[in-house]
Amino acid sequence: MRVSKKNILFLLCLATNYAFGLEFYINSGREDSRDFAVLNLVDSKPFVCQEKYNRESEVESIVCEFDSNLISRFSKTNTLFFEIIPEIGENKFFLKIIPKNKIKLFNTGINLASHNPIPQERSTESTRWQIVGYKEKIPFLLERESEGLNFPISFDEPYLGVGVLDFRMRPMDNEVGQDKDYFLNIQSLLEKKSYQEALNNIDEMLQNYPETIFKRDILFMKLKALQNLQNQEDYEEIMALGKAWLNAYPADIHVPEVLLLMAENYAKMNFFEEASYYYDRLFKEYKDDKYELLARLSYGEKIFKRGDKKRALELYQSVLNQTQDLEIASLASLLLGEYYKDAGESKQAQDYLKNILDANPQYFTKDVAKNYAILQKWAESNIYEIPAQVAEVMFLSLKDDDLPFYRPLLKDMAQWYDKSGNLQKAHHYYQMLLQNPKDEAEEKEIQALDDTLLLNYEDDNATKRLEHYDYVIKTYQGKNEEKEAWNKKAETLYELQRYQDVFDIRDVLGEDNSIVLKAVGELTRESLKQNKCKEAAYYGSLYGKKIPLNAQEKIQLFDCLYENRQFIPALEIAKEQLQGAKTPNEKEDWLYRLAWSEYSVQNYPKAILASRDAVKMLSKEKYNDGLWVLFMALEQEGRREEAFELLPILEEKLKDDVKMIEIYRVMLLDALNKRDDTAIKIYGNHLLALQEKYQKYEYSPWVELSLVEALNREGKFQESLEILQKAQTHIVAPKEQIQIFYLQGYLNAKIGKIEEAFTSYDKCEAIKEQSPWKNLCIEAKKLLELENPRKENNGE
């Protein structure tokens, strides 16, 4: 195979440098109107790449093998000519390249310009491999086999010289006259951006050598120099020279560049129709050329300013999607970033700026002054994070601190880092400014900015941080800095798990401070774990539903609050948790608790609603007493008939539970109001039995007296006496004892037990307490004595 002589155009498409020395990039180009691409793989140590063939002896894939595990650094990639698939094997990493059309593998690890002979055999290992992707015919190579001898050769000189190139990159004849020196000098001046000096030399050269063979190149250089000077008075000269040059050299390789130059200058002069003519020529005659792509971007900028933002966006995106030139891609990304910045979409704008910074940071350092002005516009839009990083790249590239924009760039960069939250960088650059302040006013300004950073002081030593925050609190009393320092101190204490210390400064931090709430959450959680319910209820009473706890911990906290009669915060927790409940179990848990808390704050209508819903969902025995809430809330609202309908299910679910005492009290009251002696006896006896079981006599002697009254109406005096006899064991209040003894005396007399009657009246009279019932005892005793004289003299 041999290289054929064709024009080549390579455009950088993708370049990535990975750890372990592996470099991976793709070049693409065109030969005879046919596109192709070259995948380059370079590593610091030799690695194996092999072609895999199909049945037709065509390359179906190429596999490259590496000892290092690079799987985390590669992802599956699709390009126009290749599909690149990373794979991992046992202690190996593989890149599998599958062609979209055709591919060929070449070992390019051989240095043809070295003194070493060209090897006779191709090694299976190399530090450099190239994979060419093409469609029909491999570019620049012929399939003809060499008929010469195959033997090693070596070179006497390490490198073969080409010599000086002209402005169109062609080798120059060293025998050219003195105008060659002018040409080379002008070329050098342009590279140094000494445009005015270059113009002077051009004029001098054309005067001395009006028919120089470099005339075409020199006039083109003059156009570029005038363009770069950007003097408004040069516009007409540029137009005239540009038209003349285009007419004289219509087939020159630089025609697209001159067309773009003409279009941009007409646009600067506000001759947009004339500018459009040159833009259209580029779009139609030089489609996909480098300067046609640049023309799209230039044209997009112009129409953007004229209000056609949608078309401008389409042009920017088309260039970015199509170009394989890194500089053009960078410009397109910058313009897209500008577009989204102006549209108020700061994140998307910064993404485009970050893409340039990652792929081509040198783009910004080629014209620091221009790009600095662009970044200032971004800062005016309150976009700081990526502009600060770009500014740093530009600043670090500066070699001369006497440049007029050196200090302003440094100051802006520090402030942008500050505003974007990169406090370490901001502090570093503030300190640089303070090392050599411009004047006292600036020194005070920068010092104040740097002091503000104190609030965001970062140090691995927490003790030092706390000392620092105490210093700020003391120094900036009554100012915002003090408040911020308190917050930072709380954050540090929380990091150290000193939750009680955070809680102790809650009044300074504010009720809803997030760090305080997190600390309270930890304190509450610990109290619940240690079954310190009263302590947990204390935190709950202060912060209630704001305390960050999980679902189960919320239930525990509610129960502690309710147990400690903190009904209001308990109610708030129940409402919030019920609203967020997702499963039936969760809803039942919180409906039950909501019912109890609503009842406890005497909000009976809401208690009815919640308890009714809880009863409908009833699936857990421990929630049976939700029926009690429903019954009692209905009773409190005067809806007794609805409440009484629940009695059978209450007796079924709660049976002889202590809560039934209250149910039977209500039922007994209703029976008394209706003078239903049967009901009085039923509910009265139930109530007495439960009181006896739980040794809770809160409704005695009322229940006993009510029952006795009903029995008496039926003439069941002996049963009444038995009830009163039992009541003596738990009735200890003197006035209540008097009443019991009076009734005992009365009933004993009624059934003819006169002595027992006298005994009861005597006990009644002996109690040292004044009561109407005691007066009745005395009068009844006298009457009984008249009717039944006692055998012994009571006066003795």
Long-range contacts (C-beta under 8 A, 24 or more apart in sequence): 1-141, 1-142, 1-143, 1-144, 1-145, 1-146, 2-141, 2-142, 2-144, 2-146, 3-140, 3-141, 4-140, 4-141, 4-142, 6-31, 6-32, 6-139, 6-140, 7-31, 8-140, 11-323, 11-324, 11-325, 12-324, 12-325, 12-326, 13-37, 13-79, 13-324, 14-79, 15-326, 15-359, 18-70, 18-73, 18-74, 19-70, 19-73, 20-44, 20-66, 20-68, 20-70, 21-45, 22-66, 22-68, 22-70, 26-79, 26-82, 28-80, 28-81, 28-324, 29-139, 31-139, 31-140, 32-139, 34-134, 34-135, 34-136, 34-137, 34-139, 35-80, 35-135, 36-81, 36-132, 36-133, 36-134, 36-135, 36-138, 36-139, 37-79, 37-80, 37-81, 37-82, 37-132, 37-133, 37-134, 38-130, 38-131, 38-132, 38-133, 39-82, 39-84, 39-97, 39-130, 39-131, 39-132, 39-133, 40-108, 40-128, 40-129, 40-130, 41-95, 41-128, 41-129, 41-130, 41-131, 42-127, 42-128, 42-129, 43-127, 44-127, 45-127, 46-109, 46-123, 46-125, 46-126, 46-127, 47-125, 47-126, 47-127, 47-129, 48-124, 48-125, 49-105, 49-107, 49-126, 49-129, 49-131, 50-105, 50-124, 51-105, 58-102, 59-99, 59-102, 59-103, 59-104, 59-105, 60-98, 60-99, 61-96, 61-97, 61-98, 61-99, 62-96, 62-97, 62-103, 62-105, 62-131, 63-94, 63-95, 63-96, 63-97, 64-94, 64-95, 64-97, 64-129, 65-92, 65-93, 65-94, 66-92, 66-93, 66-94, 66-95, 67-91, 67-92, 67-93, 68-93, 69-93, 79-133, 80-133, 81-133, 81-134, 82-131, 82-133, 97-131, 99-133, 100-133, 101-133, 101-134, 101-135, 102-133, 102-134, 102-135, 102-136, 102-138, 103-131, 103-132, 103-133, 103-134, 104-131, 104-132, 104-134, 104-138, 105-129, 105-130, 105-131, 106-130, 106-131, 106-132, 113-155, 113-158, 113-159, 113-160, 114-155, 114-158, 115-154, 115-155, 115-158, 116-154, 117-152, 117-153, 117-154, 118-152, 118-153, 118-154, 119-152, 120-150, 120-151, 120-152, 166-214, 166-217, 167-214, 167-217, 167-220, 167-221, 168-217, 168-253, 168-254, 176-213, 177-209, 178-209, 179-205, 179-208, 179-209, 179-212, 179-213, 179-214, 180-214, 182-208, 182-209, 182-212, 182-214, 183-212, 183-214, 183-217, 183-218, 186-218, 186-221, 187-221, 190-221, 190-224, 190-225, 193-228, 195-225, 195-226, 195-228, 195-229, 196-225, 196-229, 198-225, 199-225, 199-226, 199-229, 216-248, 216-249, 216-252, 219-244, 219-245, 220-245, 220-252, 220-254, 220-258, 223-258, 223-261, 224-261, 227-261, 227-264, 227-265, 232-268, 235-265, 235-268, 235-269, 238-262, 238-265, 239-265, 239-266, 255-286, 256-282, 256-286, 256-289, 256-290, 256-291, 256-292, 256-295, 257-291, 259-286, 259-291, 259-295, 260-291, 260-294, 260-295, 260-298, 263-295, 263-298, 263-299, 264-298, 267-298, 267-302, 272-302, 272-306, 275-302, 288-322, 290-325, 290-328, 293-319, 293-322, 293-323, 293-325, 293-328, 294-328, 294-331, 297-328, 297-331, 297-332, 297-335, 300-335, 301-335, 304-339, 309-339, 312-339, 313-339, 326-359, 326-360, 327-360, 327-363, 329-359, 329-360, 330-356, 330-359, 330-360, 330-363, 331-363, 334-363, 334-374, 338-374, 341-377, 341-378, 341-381, 341-383, 342-381, 346-381, 346-382, 346-383, 349-378, 349-383, 350-383, 350-385, 350-386, 353-378, 353-386, 353-387, 353-390, 354-386, 354-389, 356-390, 357-386, 357-389, 357-390, 357-393, 361-393, 364-390, 364-393, 364-394, 365-393, 365-394, 365-397, 368-394, 368-397, 368-398, 368-405, 368-409, 369-405, 372-405, 372-408, 372-409, 372-412, 375-412, 376-412, 379-412, 379-416, 384-416, 384-417, 384-419, 384-420, 385-416, 385-420, 385-421, 385-422, 387-416, 388-413, 388-416, 388-417, 388-420, 388-422, 388-425, 391-416, 392-417, 392-425, 407-433, 407-438, 411-446, 414-446, 414-449, 415-449, 418-449, 418-452, 418-453, 423-453, 423-456, 423-458, 424-458, 426-453, 427-453, 451-481, 452-481, 454-481, 454-485, 455-481, 455-484, 455-485, 455-488, 456-488, 457-488, 462-492, 462-495, 462-496, 465-492, 466-492, 466-493, 487-513, 487-515, 490-515, 490-516, 490-519, 491-515, 493-519, 494-518, 494-519, 497-522, 499-523, 512-546, 517-543, 517-546, 517-547, 517-548, 518-548, 520-547, 521-547, 521-548, 521-549, 524-549, 524-553, 524-557, 525-549, 525-553, 528-553, 528-556, 528-557, 528-560, 533-559, 533-560, 533-563, 533-564, 534-560, 534-564, 536-560, 537-561, 537-563, 537-564, 537-566, 540-566, 540-569, 540-570, 540-573, 541-566, 541-569, 543-569, 544-568, 544-569, 544-572, 544-573, 545-569, 545-572, 545-573, 545-575, 545-576, 545-577, 551-577, 551-586, 555-589, 555-593, 558-593, 558-597, 559-593, 562-593, 562-596, 562-597, 562-600, 565-600, 567-597, 567-600, 567-601, 568-601, 570-597, 570-600, 571-597, 571-598, 571-600, 571-601, 584-617, 584-619, 585-619, 587-617, 588-614, 588-617, 588-618, 588-619, 588-620, 588-623, 591-617, 591-626, 592-623, 592-626, 595-626, 595-629, 595-630, 595-633, 596-626, 596-629, 598-633, 599-629, 599-632, 599-633, 602-636, 604-633, 604-636, 604-637, 605-633, 605-637, 607-633, 608-633, 608-634, 608-637, 624-653, 624-654, 624-657, 625-654, 625-657, 625-659, 627-653, 627-654, 628-654, 628-659, 628-662, 628-663, 631-663, 631-666, 632-662, 632-663, 632-666, 635-666, 640-666, 640-670, 644-670, 656-689, 656-690, 656-693, 658-690, 658-694, 658-696, 660-686, 660-690, 661-687, 661-690, 661-691, 661-694, 661-696, 661-698, 661-699, 664-690, 665-699, 665-703, 668-703, 668-706, 672-706, 677-710, 677-713, 677-714, 680-706, 680-707, 680-709, 680-710, 681-707, 681-710, 681-711, 684-710, 688-723, 695-730, 697-730, 697-731, 700-727, 700-730, 700-731, 700-736, 701-727, 701-731, 701-736, 701-739, 701-740, 704-740, 705-739, 705-743, 708-743, 712-747, 717-747, 717-750, 717-751, 718-751, 720-747, 721-747, 721-748, 721-751, 734-767, 734-768, 734-769, 734-771, 735-769, 735-771, 735-773, 737-764, 737-767, 738-764, 738-767, 738-769, 738-771, 738-773, 738-774, 738-777, 739-771, 739-773, 741-767, 741-777, 742-773, 742-774, 742-776, 742-777, 742-780, 745-777, 745-780, 745-781, 745-784, 746-780, 749-780, 749-784, 754-784, 754-788, 757-784, 758-784, 758-790
